Amino acid sequence: MIQLDTDSRQAAQAALSTYLKAELDIEVSGFDAEFLIDFIARTLGPHFYNQGLRDAQGVMRERLETILETVEDMEVRPQT
């Protein structure tokens, strides 16, 4: 499960409480907000984490291709 540090956890709880009140007129705070954050982290966190890994792999592939092209361009060609 994704672990949040204390400050991030409190910020997430506050944001969740504010959102639920503003959008759905539901008041959630304290332990209820904490349990909901834990549920979201357990169920949705892995999907976001895995997508982040896939995104990072794509960026790394692009950068590696650029490096490989640069190295290829540096190759010395024999004179004929």
Secondary structure, DSSP 8 states (H G I E B T S, - for coil): -----HHHHHHHHHHHHHHHHHHH-----HHHHHHHHHHHHHHTHHHHHHHHHHHHHHHHHHHHHHHHHHHHHH------
